[in-house]
Amino acid sequence: MGKTGYFSHKDCWKHEMGPGHPECPGRLDAIEDRLLVTGVTDALTQYIAPKAALADIELAHSRLHIAAMRGLTDWLREEVEAGGPPYTQVDPDTSMNMHTWDAALRSAGAALAATDAVMAGELENAFCAVRPPGHHAMRDKAMGFCFFNNVAVAAKYALQRYNLKRVAVVDFDVHHGNGTEDILAGDERALMVSFFQHPFYPYSGDQNPASNMVNVPVAAYTRGMDVREIIEMMWIPRLEAFKPELIFISAGFDAHRDDDMGQLGLTEQDYTWITQRIKDVARRYCDGRIVSCLEGGYVMSALARSVEAHVRVLADL
C-alpha cells in the first residue's frame, strides 16, 4: 500500500476574483471540511506547497506571459495602495488580485513538489487541492480562471527532470483543456486523453487534434454510463499502448450532474470508477504513480463529495 499525499497552501485561498465569482476560495474550504468530517484526511500525508521556480514555469509558458502576469501584479499593488479597485481583468471571466501571482506559483509548485515526492517513491500518488486551476492557461495566455497550467508545467518538468520518455495527462473536467493541449500537442513524449462537453466553452478540441491528443467531445446531458463506455473504448487502449511512466490528472468535477456550470450527468460513483480505471493503468505501467490537480467544480456539496470519492480511490480507502 503506497501513501497518498495532499498538497495545498494558504496562499491558494487569498486569490479571488470578486463577490459571486464561481471560482472562489470556498471551494477549498468545502473540500477540506468534507475530507476532515469523513476521516479521509487521516489517511493522507499533508504537504505545504512551495512556490514554483520561474525556470520550471518556463518549461510550459513563454517568458512574455510570465512577465505579463508579474507586471500586472506589481501594477495592481500600486493601484490598490493608491486607493484603486482590488482587481484587474485578464479576460471576460478571469481577473487577478494582489495575491493571484503567489497563489498561481503555489498551485504549480504543488504539482511540482507532488511530482518529486511520487518520483522519489515517498508517495504512491498525490492530490493537489489548489487554485487557481490551470488547464485553460495556454503557453502565452491566461484564460478561463487559469493563469499557469499546473499539470502541463509538471508534465514538462517530469520529462526534463527525471528524463522520462512517456507521461500521460488525463483530463475529466467538463471543459476542454485547451491550454494543456496548446502546450503538449505534438510532443510525442506526452499523451493527453480527455472528454468534454461540446459545443461548450472554450469551443475547441474537436478540430483535428495532434496525434498525441485523444479528445472525445460529448453532447450535453451525456450520463455517466456513456462516459464510462467512452473511457473503456477510447482512453484505456491508448493509455495501455502508450505505457506511461507517470500519470497526471486534471481533476475537474464540474461534469457532475449537480454542477450548473456544465450540463453533463456524472455522479460521485462515476468519479470513483474513473479514478479506479486510471489507477489500474498506473499500477500496471508505472508503479501507481499519479499526480492529480484540482481543476473545476463549482457547486460546493457536489465538488466536496466528488473529491472525496476521487481521493478515497487514490488512498485505497
C-alpha positions, 0 to 999 in steps of 0.5 A: 500500500503506497501513501497518498499525499495532499498538497495545498497552501494558504496562499491558494485561498487569498486569490479571488476574483470578486463577490459571486465569482464561481471560482472562489476560495470556498471551494477549498474550504468545502473540500477540506471540511468534507475530507476532515468530517469523513476521516479521509484526511487521516489517511493522507500525508499533508504537504505545504506547497512551495512556490514554483521556480520561474525556470520550471514555469518556463518549461510550459509558458513563454517568458512574455506571459510570465512577465505579463502576469508579474507586471500586472501584479506589481501594477495592481499593488500600486493601484490598490495602495493608491486607493484603486479597485482590488482587481484587474481583468485578464479576460471576460471571466478571469481577473487577478488580485494582489495575491493571484501571482503567489497563489498561481506559483503555489498551485504549480509548485504543488504539482511540482513538489507532488511530482518529486515526492511520487518520483522519489517513491515517498508517495504512491500518488498525490492530490493537489487541492489548489487554485487557481486551476490551470488547464485553460492557461495556454503557453502565452495566455491566461484564460478561463480562471487559469493563469499557469497550467499546473499539470502541463508545467509538471508534465514538462518538468517530469520529462526534463527532470527525471528524463522520462520518455512517456507521461500521460495527462488525463483530463475529466473536467467538463471543459476542454483543456485547451491550454494543456493541449496548446502546450503538449500537442505534438510532443510525442513524449506526452499523451493527453486523453480527455472528454468534454462537453461540446459545443461548450466553452472554450469551443475547441478540441474537436478540430483535428487534434495532434496525434498525441491528443485523444479528445472525445467531445460529448453532447450535453446531458451525456450520463455517466454510463456513456462516459464510462463506455467512452473511457473503456473504448477510447482512453484505456487502449491508448493509455495501455499502448502508450505505457506511461511512466507517470500519470497526471490528472486534471481533476475537474468535477464540474461534469457532475450532474449537480454542477450548473456550470456544465450540463453533463450527468456524472455522479460521485460513483462515476468519479470513483470508477474513473479514478479506479480505471486510471489507477489500474493503468498506473499500477500496471505501467508505472508503479501507481504513480499519479499526480492529480490537480484540482481543476473545476467544480463549482457547486460546493456539496457536489465538488466536496463529495466528488473529491472525496470519492476521487481521493478515497480511490487514490488512498485505497480507502 
